[in-house]
Amino acid sequence: MDPLHTSITFEQARVRAENEARSHLKYFLKDESTPLLEERYLDAECCWMFFRNRAIVVPPEQSLRTGAYAVSKRGSLRYIADFSDDFAKLQAYLLTMSNYFRDRGE
């Protein structure tokens, strides 16, 4: 990472992901106190990956709302596919997203 660019903290990244998750999941919350994200996250050189709380039921016709959130260590956010059911694919995608942010200076 280029030290001349401002980096964000893990906590700031998580808040960004939670805010984005709220915009995707607010219509499916039965209880406003339900956490939007899982505690689990992944960390790579240039990003973190956060996952929606699977306890929030999303109807199949709304499946585009069931992705994950990649937040760069500089604060950029992308809504991405969630490959949690395939560990190898998930790890590969984490590296892909980290490289994506690095290559774009995000």
BELKA-V887708 format. One record per pair of residues at least 12 apart in sequence whose C-alpha atoms are under 6 Angstrom apart, sorted by the first residue. I is the first residue (numbers start at 1). GAP is how many residues later the second one is. Records with the same first field share a line. If there is no record, write none. Layout:
I = GAP  GAP
This chain:
7 = 66  67
8 = 65  66
13 = 58
17 = 52
24 = 41
36 = 16  17
37 = 14  15  16
38 = 13  14  15
46 = 26  27  52
47 = 24  25  26  51
48 = 22  23
49 = 20  21
50 = 18  19
51 = 17
67 = 13  14  15
68 = 12  13  14
74 = 32
